[in-house]
Protein backbone atom coordinates (compact mmCIF):
# COMPACT_ATOMS: atom_id res chain seq x y z
CA UNK A 1 0.00 0.00 0.00
CA UNK A 2 1.23 3.48 -0.88
CA UNK A 3 -0.37 6.67 0.46
CA UNK A 4 0.50 10.30 -0.27
CA UNK A 5 1.35 12.42 2.75
CA UNK A 6 1.73 16.16 3.24
CA UNK A 7 2.86 18.08 6.32
CA UNK A 8 1.39 21.57 6.46
CA UNK A 9 1.95 24.38 8.98
CA UNK A 10 -1.48 25.92 9.69
CA UNK A 11 -2.28 29.27 11.35
CA UNK A 12 1.28 30.11 10.37
CA UNK A 13 3.28 33.15 9.28
CA UNK A 14 5.68 30.86 7.37
CA UNK A 15 7.23 27.41 7.59
CA UNK A 16 8.24 26.45 11.15
CA UNK A 17 5.44 28.54 12.71
CA UNK A 18 1.83 27.75 13.53
CA UNK A 19 0.88 24.10 14.00
CA UNK A 20 2.03 21.28 11.73
CA UNK A 21 -0.51 18.65 10.65
CA UNK A 22 -0.04 15.58 8.50
CA UNK A 23 -2.68 15.22 5.78
CA UNK A 24 -3.27 11.89 4.02
CA UNK A 25 -5.78 11.72 1.14
CA UNK A 26 -7.29 8.23 0.71
CA UNK A 27 -9.67 6.58 -1.77
CA UNK A 28 -11.03 4.19 0.88
CA UNK A 29 -10.64 4.03 4.63
CA UNK A 30 -7.68 2.05 5.96
CA UNK A 31 -8.35 0.02 9.08
CA UNK A 32 -8.70 2.19 12.19
CA UNK A 33 -5.74 0.45 13.82
CA UNK A 34 -3.56 1.26 10.80
CA UNK A 35 -4.60 4.93 10.80
CA UNK A 36 -3.70 5.15 14.48
CA UNK A 37 -0.32 3.53 13.85
CA UNK A 38 0.39 5.98 11.02
CA UNK A 39 -0.51 8.90 13.30
CA UNK A 40 1.77 7.52 15.99
CA UNK A 41 4.59 7.14 13.46
CA UNK A 42 4.05 10.69 12.17
CA UNK A 43 4.19 11.99 15.75
CA UNK A 44 2.40 15.21 14.79
CA UNK A 45 -0.26 16.74 17.01
CA UNK A 46 -2.80 15.53 14.45
CA UNK A 47 -2.87 13.42 11.33
CA UNK A 48 -5.93 14.02 9.12
CA UNK A 49 -7.27 11.42 6.70
CA UNK A 50 -9.58 12.76 3.98
CA UNK A 51 -11.89 10.73 1.72
CA UNK A 52 -14.01 12.21 -1.12
CA UNK A 53 -17.80 11.74 -0.64
CA UNK A 54 -20.53 13.09 -2.95
CA UNK A 55 -18.85 16.39 -3.83
CA UNK A 56 -17.47 16.86 -0.32
CA UNK A 57 -14.97 15.10 1.94
CA UNK A 58 -15.10 12.89 5.02
CA UNK A 59 -12.36 13.85 7.49
CA UNK A 60 -10.99 12.00 10.52
CA UNK A 61 -8.26 13.17 12.90
CA UNK A 62 -5.81 11.15 14.99
CA UNK A 63 -3.31 12.28 17.61
CA UNK A 64 -0.39 9.89 18.26
CA UNK A 65 -2.62 8.08 20.78
CA UNK A 66 -6.35 8.61 20.02
CA UNK A 67 -8.92 9.63 17.42
CA UNK A 68 -10.44 13.04 18.28
CA UNK A 69 -13.81 14.65 17.61
CA UNK A 70 -12.60 17.99 16.26
CA UNK A 71 -9.35 19.46 15.00
CA UNK A 72 -9.31 22.89 13.40
CA UNK A 73 -5.74 23.29 12.20
CA UNK A 74 -5.67 19.88 10.48
CA UNK A 75 -8.95 20.72 8.72
CA UNK A 76 -7.49 23.97 7.42
CA UNK A 77 -4.34 22.07 6.39
CA UNK A 78 -6.52 19.55 4.51
CA UNK A 79 -8.17 22.34 2.51
CA UNK A 80 -4.71 23.68 1.69
CA UNK A 81 -3.61 20.26 0.38
CA UNK A 82 -6.77 19.93 -1.73
CA UNK A 83 -6.37 23.40 -3.22
CA UNK A 84 -2.62 23.76 -3.64
CA UNK A 85 -1.47 20.19 -4.27
CA UNK A 86 -4.45 18.24 -5.60
CA UNK A 87 -5.73 21.25 -7.59
CA UNK A 88 -9.35 20.85 -6.49
CA UNK A 89 -11.54 23.49 -8.19
CA UNK A 90 -13.63 24.45 -5.14
CA UNK A 91 -13.27 27.75 -3.33
CA UNK A 92 -15.23 26.30 -0.39
CA UNK A 93 -14.43 22.85 0.94
CA UNK A 94 -17.04 20.89 2.91
CA UNK A 95 -15.91 18.26 5.40
CA UNK A 96 -18.11 15.72 7.20
CA UNK A 97 -16.73 14.84 10.63
CA UNK A 98 -17.57 13.56 14.09
CA UNK A 99 -18.56 17.17 14.86
CA UNK A 100 -20.87 17.49 11.86
CA UNK A 101 -20.28 19.59 8.76
CA UNK A 102 -17.25 21.89 8.69
CA UNK A 103 -16.36 24.41 5.98
CA UNK A 104 -13.14 26.03 4.82
CA UNK A 105 -13.27 29.01 2.43
CA UNK A 106 -10.27 29.95 0.31
CA UNK A 107 -9.23 33.60 0.76
CA UNK A 108 -6.67 35.72 -1.05
CA UNK A 109 -4.39 35.63 2.00
CA UNK A 110 -5.22 32.23 3.46
CA UNK A 111 -8.26 30.30 4.63
CA UNK A 112 -11.38 30.81 6.75
CA UNK A 113 -12.36 27.82 8.85
CA UNK A 114 -16.01 27.48 9.94
CA UNK A 115 -16.49 25.48 13.16
CA UNK A 116 -19.34 25.00 15.66
CA UNK A 117 -19.13 27.44 18.58
CA UNK A 118 -18.68 25.99 22.04
CA UNK A 119 -20.84 26.46 25.14
CA UNK A 120 -19.25 26.87 28.55
CA UNK A 121 -20.28 26.44 32.16
CA UNK A 122 -18.36 27.64 35.20
CA UNK A 123 -16.72 25.10 37.52
CA UNK A 124 -15.08 25.25 40.94
CA UNK A 125 -11.31 25.54 40.59
CA UNK A 126 -9.76 22.11 41.30
CA UNK A 127 -7.59 22.16 44.44
CA UNK A 128 -4.55 20.87 42.52
CA UNK A 129 -4.70 23.57 39.85
CA UNK A 130 -2.21 25.90 41.57
CA UNK A 131 0.32 23.07 41.71
CA UNK A 132 -0.46 22.16 38.08
CA UNK A 133 0.21 25.68 36.76
CA UNK A 134 2.26 27.35 39.49
CA UNK A 135 0.00 30.44 39.47
CA UNK A 136 -3.41 31.41 40.77
CA UNK A 137 -6.41 30.72 38.52
CA UNK A 138 -9.05 33.48 38.52
CA UNK A 139 -11.89 31.44 37.00
CA UNK A 140 -12.38 27.87 35.76
CA UNK A 141 -14.79 26.78 33.02
CA UNK A 142 -15.70 23.67 31.04
CA UNK A 143 -16.50 23.56 27.33
CA UNK A 144 -17.45 20.70 25.06
CA UNK A 145 -14.06 18.97 25.23
CA UNK A 146 -11.69 21.09 27.32
CA UNK A 147 -11.43 22.90 30.62
CA UNK A 148 -10.51 26.58 30.49
CA UNK A 149 -8.51 28.43 33.14
CA UNK A 150 -8.46 32.24 33.21
CA UNK A 151 -5.29 33.94 34.49
CA UNK A 152 -4.92 37.55 35.60
CA UNK A 153 -2.55 38.66 32.83
CA UNK A 154 -0.63 37.49 29.79
CA UNK A 155 2.80 37.71 31.43
CA UNK A 156 1.83 34.97 33.87
CA UNK A 157 0.55 32.85 31.00
CA UNK A 158 3.69 33.21 28.89
CA UNK A 159 5.90 32.15 31.82
CA UNK A 160 3.96 29.00 32.75
CA UNK A 161 5.89 25.79 33.37
CA UNK A 162 3.00 23.33 33.82
CA UNK A 163 3.00 19.99 35.61
CA UNK A 164 1.55 17.81 32.85
CA UNK A 165 1.03 14.86 35.20
CA UNK A 166 -1.40 16.96 37.25
CA UNK A 167 -3.13 18.43 34.17
CA UNK A 168 -3.69 14.87 32.95
CA UNK A 169 -5.90 14.29 36.02
CA UNK A 170 -8.58 16.49 34.46
CA UNK A 171 -11.30 14.36 32.88
CA UNK A 172 -11.31 16.13 29.54
CA UNK A 173 -9.41 16.31 26.26
CA UNK A 174 -7.13 18.89 27.90
CA UNK A 175 -6.72 22.34 29.43
CA UNK A 176 -6.87 25.76 27.77
CA UNK A 177 -5.21 28.57 29.72
CA UNK A 178 -6.04 32.13 28.66
CA UNK A 179 -5.52 35.75 29.69
CA UNK A 180 -6.11 39.30 28.39
CA UNK A 181 -3.24 40.90 26.51
CA UNK A 182 -2.12 44.37 25.47
CA UNK A 183 -1.38 43.57 21.83
CA UNK A 184 -4.13 41.00 21.19
CA UNK A 185 -7.64 40.72 22.58
CA UNK A 186 -6.56 37.52 24.29
CA UNK A 187 -3.76 34.98 24.29
CA UNK A 188 -3.78 31.32 25.21
CA UNK A 189 -1.79 28.15 25.65
CA UNK A 190 -3.25 24.66 25.23
CA UNK A 191 -2.14 21.55 27.13
CA UNK A 192 -3.30 18.05 26.13
CA UNK A 193 -1.32 15.37 28.00
CA UNK A 194 -4.55 13.31 28.09
CA UNK A 195 -4.35 13.14 24.27
CA UNK A 196 -0.62 12.52 23.99
CA UNK A 197 0.30 16.20 23.37
CA UNK A 198 1.80 18.13 26.28
CA UNK A 199 1.46 21.51 24.54
CA UNK A 200 -0.25 22.07 21.20
CA UNK A 201 1.32 24.87 19.12
CA UNK A 202 -1.92 26.19 17.52
CA UNK A 203 -5.35 24.79 18.29
CA UNK A 204 -8.29 25.74 16.08
CA UNK A 205 -10.84 23.76 18.07
CA UNK A 206 -9.78 25.47 21.32
CA UNK A 207 -10.66 28.80 19.74
CA UNK A 208 -14.29 27.70 19.40
CA UNK A 209 -14.21 27.79 23.21
CA UNK A 210 -12.02 30.89 23.51
CA UNK A 211 -14.05 32.91 20.99
CA UNK A 212 -17.26 32.30 22.92
CA UNK A 213 -15.59 33.04 26.25
CA UNK A 214 -14.00 36.34 25.17
CA UNK A 215 -16.91 37.51 23.01
CA UNK A 216 -19.15 37.20 26.07
CA UNK A 217 -16.64 39.22 28.12
CA UNK A 218 -15.86 41.95 25.62
CA UNK A 219 -19.22 42.21 23.85
CA UNK A 220 -17.39 42.02 20.49
CA UNK A 221 -17.78 39.30 17.87
CA UNK A 222 -14.44 39.92 16.13
CA UNK A 223 -11.33 39.22 18.15
CA UNK A 224 -7.58 38.99 17.61
CA UNK A 225 -5.89 36.04 19.27
CA UNK A 226 -2.39 34.71 19.77
CA UNK A 227 -1.51 31.20 20.93
CA UNK A 228 1.71 31.73 22.86
CA UNK A 229 3.36 28.38 22.24
CA UNK A 230 7.05 28.17 21.32
CA UNK A 231 6.10 28.26 17.61
CA UNK A 232 3.42 30.92 18.06
CA UNK A 233 0.18 31.31 16.10
CA UNK A 234 -1.89 34.37 15.18
CA UNK A 235 -5.61 33.65 14.69
CA UNK A 236 -8.41 36.03 13.69
CA UNK A 237 -11.69 34.94 15.31
CA UNK A 238 -15.29 35.86 14.50
CA UNK A 239 -18.24 34.59 16.53
CA UNK A 240 -21.29 34.29 14.24
CA UNK A 241 -24.19 33.07 16.37
CA UNK A 242 -23.54 29.33 16.78
CA UNK A 243 -20.47 29.24 14.52
CA UNK A 244 -16.89 30.46 14.86
CA UNK A 245 -14.87 31.61 11.85
CA UNK A 246 -11.10 31.30 12.25
CA UNK A 247 -8.80 32.89 9.68
CA UNK A 248 -5.18 32.00 9.05
CA UNK A 249 -2.57 30.96 6.49
CA UNK A 250 -0.96 27.62 5.63
CA UNK A 251 2.49 26.65 4.35
CA UNK A 252 3.55 23.23 3.08
CA UNK A 253 6.65 21.85 4.78
CA UNK A 254 6.79 18.34 3.30
CA UNK A 255 5.19 16.10 0.72
CA UNK A 256 5.99 12.44 0.19
CA UNK A 257 4.69 8.89 0.20
CA UNK A 258 3.96 6.31 2.86
CA UNK A 259 4.93 2.79 1.82
CA UNK A 260 3.41 -0.10 3.77
N, C-alpha and C positions, 0 to 999 in steps of 0.2 A: 504493500500500500504506500502511495506517495501523496502527500498533502502539501499544498502551498502554505506558507506562513509569512506573516508580516509583523513587525514590531513597530508600533506607532506611538510617539509621544503626544498625548492629548492635553488640552488646556495648557499649551506650551507657548513659549516665546521663541523657541528654536529647539534643535536637537539637544538632548541632555537636560531639558527642563520639563515641567509638567509631570504627567504620569504615564509611564510606558504600559502598553497593553499589547499582548499577542493576539492577532486576528487570524483565524483559520477558516476560509471558505470551504464548504463541503457540498457534495451532491446528494449524499444520504448520511444519516446520523451514524457515526461510529458507536460502538458500545459505550455506555456510560463509564464503565471502569477504564476503558482506554482513554476517553477524554480527560478523566481525572489524572491519569498517569502522564498524559501529555502536558497538562497544566502544571503538574508537579515538576516535570522535567524542565519546562520553560522557566519556572520559578519567578514569574511576573506576578504582580498583585492580582491581575485577572488575565485569563485567556478566554477570548470570545470565539465561539463557533457559530457560523452563519450559514443558513440553508435557504435557498429561494423557495417561496411558496406563493402561488397565485398572484404574481405581480408585486409581492412584498418579500419579507425575509423573516424567518424564525431565528431568534438569537438566544444562545445559552451562555452563561458565564461561569467560569470555574476559577477559584483561588487555588493555590498549591494543595489545599486540603479539603475543600468543600465546593459544591455548587451553590451559587447565591441567587437571590430573588431579583436583584437589581444592581446594575453597575453602569453608571453614567459615562465614565471616561472611555470604557471599552466599547460602548455603543457609538459614541462619537468617532472613535478610531475605526470602527467597522464601516461607517459611512465614508470616511476618508479613503479606506481601501477600495470600496466599491466605486467611488468616483474617480480617484486618481490612478488606481492600478488596474482595475477591472473595466474601467471606462463605461460604467453604467450611465444611461442617459438621464436618469431622474435628477431633479433638483430638490426633491423631498423623498427621503427614504423612510419607509414604514417597517417597523420591526415588531413581531409578535413575541412576547416574553412571559415569564412567570408573573410579571407585574402588569400584564395587559399590553395594549398597543403603545408604542413609543415612536416618536418622529424625530428625524434630524433634517433640518433645512440647510442647503448649501448657500453660504453668503460669499460676498466678494472677498472678505478678509477672514474666513473661517467657516464655522458651523454653529447652528443654533439647535440645541438639544431640548426636546419637549418631554418632560417627565411628570408623573403624578405628584402633586404637592403632599407633604406629610401633614399629619395632625399630631399635636403634642399634648401631654398632660404632665402636671408638675408632680414630682416625687420628693420624699424626704431624702436628704443627702446621706448616703451610706456612711457609717462610722469609719470605714477604712479609706474613705476617699482622700483625706488629707495625706495619709501615708502613701497612697497610690500616686498622687501628683506632687506632693511636697509643698502645696500652697492651699489657701482657703478657697473653697467653692462658694460662690454667692447664691446660686440657684442650681437645681438639678431637675431635669426633665426627661421624659421618655417619648420617643417617636415610634414609628412603625418598626424599625429594626434596631435603632441605636439609642443609647442614653446620651444626653447632652449636658455638659457642665459649663456654667457661666463663670468666668473669672472677672476680677475687678478691672484689669487693664491688659493691653496687648504685650507689655514688657514682661509681665509674669508668664504669659502664654508662650512667648518666644523662648524663655529660659527654662521651660519644663524639662525635667529628666525623669520620666514616669517609671514606676515599678510595674512592668507589664504582667508580672505574675498576679498582682493584686487586681489590675484592670480585668484580667481574664476571669475573675470571680463574678463579674457582672453577667447576668443571664440575658445576653443580647448579642447582636452581631459585633458590637464594639462600642467605643466611647468617642464622642465628638466633644472637643473642648473649644470654647469660643470666647471672644472678648471684643469690646469696641476698640477702634483704632483711629489715629489721627489722619492717616493717609487714605485708608479705605473705610467703608461703612462698618465692616467687621472683618476679623481674621479668625482663622481656626487651625486646629491640628486634629488629625483623626487617627485613633489607635484601635487596631483590630487583632489583638493576639488570639482572640477566640476563633478567628478565621485564618490564622496562619500568617498574619501581616502585622508586625508590631506597630509600624507607622506607615500609613498610605500617603504617597506624595501629593495626589490630587484626587478628590473623591466627589464625582458628580452627584451620586445618590445622597451623600451627606448634605449637599446644598439644597435638596428638596426639604430637608428638616431646617437647615439654617435660614433659608429664604423665608419660610413661614415664621420662624422665631423672630427674626430681625424686622420683617415687615410689620408684624404685630407691635413691635416696640417703637419703631420709628414712624409708623403711619405712611411709609413710602413703599411702593411696589417695585421700584427699580433700585438695585443696590449693587455697590462694588465690593468685591470680596477678594481676599488673598488667603490661600492655604499656606501657612508658614512652615512647610516641611523643608528639608535640606535642599530639595530641588526647586521648590517654590512654584506656585500656580496662581495666575490671575484669572478670575471668573466673573463675568457680568451676569447678574441674576435679575430675572423679572418674575414676580408672582402675578399670575393671571388666573384669578379665581381658584380653581382646583388643580391648576397646572403650574409648573415652574419651567421657565425658559432659561437655559444656561448657554452662554456664548463663549466660544474660545477657538483656538487654532490648533491644527495638528501638523506634525512633521514625521515623515517616515525615517526610521533609523535603520531598519533591516528588512530584506525580503529574501526568502529562500525556500527550501523544500524539506519536509519531514519524510524520512524513509523508514518504513517499518516492515 
